[in-house]
Structure formats: structure tokens, C-alpha cells
Amino acid sequence: MMKKLKITVLGKSYEVLVEDLGEVREAPAVEQPVHAPQSVPLAPIESAPPTEITAPMSGTVSVLSVSVGSTVHAGESLLVLEAMKMQNTIPAPKDGTVREIFVRKGDNVSAGETLLILD
């Protein structure tokens, strides 16, 4: 049985003939094949090499703010060197963990001497 209908699209009217099919049945579900996820080899995570923190000048370690295993953030004070009554804070250049410390409070250090290692 055909039905005549009027539809309007974007302000323009159209007359259409539509066939009435009666009861509409849903199409049977089609099973989709299940694929096992493919294994993708992962590249090893390369960690940044440790950072050696050296003394920018000769002086005395007046404050040691960290210990081995401390987690630090870039800019955070690691230690303070004192030279000619001036205190110079040595900041962490990056986020990381203190792996080794080679100085103690009161130690005299030379310019370029390794103070600590930061992972």
C-alpha cells in the first residue's frame, strides 16, 4: 500500500510516495569476528643520564639540604656554598632523585669539584 506524504526540507515542500511495508523486523545480528590483540614490542624506556652537580666556585658547604634518596624539583636548593661571607645556593637543574653525595656540611670544595649526583 502506497502513502502520499508531504515533507518540508529547509523551507521547501516535497510530495513523496512511501510504501508501507507493514511490520518491520530487525535484521539478525551478525557476529563480528573477535581478533586477539596484536603484541607490539615496546621500546625500552631510556632514562636520562645522571646529572653531576659541581661546585661553581671554591667555598665551604654551609648547608646541605638533601640526603641520598631525596626527591627534588628543578630549582629546589640542594646545598649552600659560602665564600668570603657570601652564601650561594646551588639549585637542582632538573627534577630527580639524589643518588650520591660527596660532601658534608663544613667541607671545603674547589671550583669544578663534584658535589652530588642527581638521577
N, C-alpha and C positions, 0 to 999 in steps of 0.2 A: 504494500500500500504506500503510495507516494503522498507526501505532505508538501504543500506550498507554504514557505516561510519567508518573512521579510526580515533582513538583518541590516544593521547600520554599522558601517566601519568608518571611523574618522569623519563623521558627519555626512557620509554618502550612503544612500539606501540601495539595497540589492534585493531582488526577489530570487529565491533559490528553491529547488525541488529537493526534498530529502526523502529517502526511502526508509520506512520503518521496518527494522529487521526483527522486531519482537523482542524476546528475552535475549539479553546479551550475556554470553558466557565468557568467563575469563579463560585466557589461553593457559594450557598446562605449563607449570613452571619447568624450565629447562635447567637441569643441574649443570653448573659450571664446573669444569674440572679443577681440582684443587692442586696447585703446584707447590711443591716444597720450596721454601725459601732457599735461594742460592747462597752459598757460602762465599763471602767476599773476603779475601785476605786483607787484613788490616796492616797498615804500615806501622812499624814500631814508633812509639811516641818518643821523639827526641827531646831530651831535656836540655835546657841551656847550660853551657859550661859554667862551672863555679866562678864566682867573681872574687878576685883577690883585692882586698881593701888595703891600700898602702898609705903610709904617712905622707902627707903633702909637704911636711916640714919637720925639722927636728924639734923635739919638745918632750914634755913629761905627760904621761897618761894621768889626768887628774880625775876623770870619771869614766867608769866602764859601765855602760847602760844595759848591756846584754850578756847572756851566757850561752854556752853551747846548747843548741836546740831551740833557742828563742826564735819566734816568728816575727819578722819585721816588715814594715811597709816602706816604700820609697819615700825618702825624706826624713824618716824617723832617725833620731840620734842613736848612733852606735857607741860612740865614746867622745870624750873631750880631751884635746891636747892643749897643754899650756906651754907657752913660750914667751919669755920676757913679760910675765904677768898678764898676758892676753890669752883668753880662752877661745879655742877654735873647735866648734862642734863638727864632728865627722859624721855626715848623714849616710843612710843606706841609699845606694844608687838605684835600687830596684826592690820589689817585694821579694822576700825569700826567707830562708832559714839559716841561722848561724851554724856552720859546720865545725869550724875550728877557730880558736882564739889563741894568738901567740903572745899576747901582752897581759900584764896585770896592772892594777892601779898603782901608780908610783914609778912604773918603769920609764926609763929614758929611751927614746927612739930616735932614729936618724931618718932624714927625708928619704922616701922610697922603701923603707922597711915595711914588710908585710905585717899588718895588724891582726887581720882575721880573714876568714874565707866565708863567703856567703853563697849558698845554693839557691 
